[in-house]
Amino acid sequence: MNISMILDMAASAGDRTVITVGDRSLTAAALLDNARRAATRFQPYPAVLYLGANHLAYPVALFGAALAGVPFVPLNYRLGEQQLATLLDRHPGALVLRPDDLDALIEEVAVSDAADVEVPWDGNAVAAIIYTSGTTSEPKAALLRHRHLMAYLLNTVEFGAADPADAALVSVPPYHIAGLTNLLSNLYAGRRVVYLAAFDASGWLETVRRERITHAMLVPTMLARIVAAVDGADADLPTLASLAYGGSRTPRPVLEHALRVLPDTGFVNAYGLTETASSIAVLGPDDHRAAFASEDPAVRDRLGSVGQPLPGIEIQIRAESGASAGVGEVGLVFVRGEQISGEYGGRSALDAEGWFPTRDLGRLDADGYLFIEGRADDTIIRGGENIAPAEIEDVLLEYPGITEAAVIGVPDPEWGQRLVAVLVGVGEPDEIKQWVRTRLRSSKTPDTVVFRRELPKTETGKLLRRNLVTEMENTNA
């Protein structure tokens, strides 16, 4: 199967508007027409590199590449010149679509004039190459084949199930896996996709009201800014039925505040990786509201989970020995399913039984809810004890005045590593240390507490721990 069939199906369902960016829109028929024309241009090239923001040209380029049978490679257009040059060098001979090229890709032409394209139906062909965010190491080129993306859609989305008035607001950048799969899943479901070219909280709120948005997806930093912009009042977004968030850990205070200011919106926490072709576990609206209202600590704790696996997905927690971990025990998260790629440039990371090592630490409760405890690469080894930063960060975020927290390990001659808490907000370091000491054991109390105006993050809100480690090592914090 080829992902272009999603566009064919949308176009066959009626000539309706499917993409909106600002004051410009494309119908399904016009998008298909433009994608076919783009395909004839793309066919001589080994790949199509997209170097732009959210634009009408983005879906044209994606489907044009699919129709041409070449990989689509969205790159972070905000990378430094040297970083970008390094990525471009990995794709010799590829067609590069830069910001100045995008308008030319959109043509107002009659559907009857569209060029015929022979669609390659090999589901094993590479549909997209997406570079991972590289928060702890250099970005890797994750390969997603057509069969991976189609498996995700067919297992999780019902074709044409949306109401004709439904509209989904996409704020994540096009080089993120959520940008690609949000387009495919909403198009398949029958929702109009509205792109926000650049995110800011007031602009997002205005767009939701103006476009009567029913579904939206955000990363946690965006959600926090929206909650702050509302400033405790009801957000007044009557059409917003569903709000999905994910991409990194969401501070509990931010989520609870969001649930209060959007009382009629269904919240969805989606957990997935680039290598898994989008979400593999979801905490749905009913679970959110039940946990938020519950006085049972075990049920309320589920607000911090990423929910249960999606259809077609298996999840396994393994101890360091490789054996399966027990209920509630923290270990490495492995996943398996048709949508899982786990492939980098021709090298598969799947084991002999098809399990993919996510490199996330997690645990499963008795009802199969998955809790992500951080990245295995982030683990701090202090005096022979393995310490997950996320556990300490959650405690720090409960301290009044702390809005963001990151805990890292820096070299120490006595303990191997010592704990440094880098915080955004206000507070006295000694009081903060005591706060942690009374809630966790002393070995998990930060040795050093420092404050910053902001933490280094990717555009999708993931903490760049390696940047903090380098900074702290250079300053001998």
Protein Blocks (a to p, Z undefined) as FASTA:
>chain_A
ZZklmmmmmmmnopcdfbdghjbccdfklmmmmmmmmmmmmmmpmbdcddbdddfklmmm
mmmmmmnopacddddfkbcfklmmmmmmmmghiacddfklmmmmpccddfklpccddddf
bfkbcfbdcddeklmbccddddddfklmmmmmmmmpcghkacfkbccddfbdfkbmklmm
mmmmmmmnopacdddfbacfklmmmmmmmnopabdcddfklmmmmmmmnnopafhiaklm
bccdehiacdfklmmmmmmmmmmbccddddddfklnpafbdcdfklmmmmmmpcbfklmm
mmmpgbjadehiacddddfkopacdehiacddddddfklnopgehiafbdfkopacehpa
cdddfkopacdebjfklpcceehiacdfklmmmmmmmpghiabdcddddddfklopacdd
ddeddddfklmmmmmmmmmcfklgcfbdcddfbdcddfkopacfklmmmmmmmnoZZ
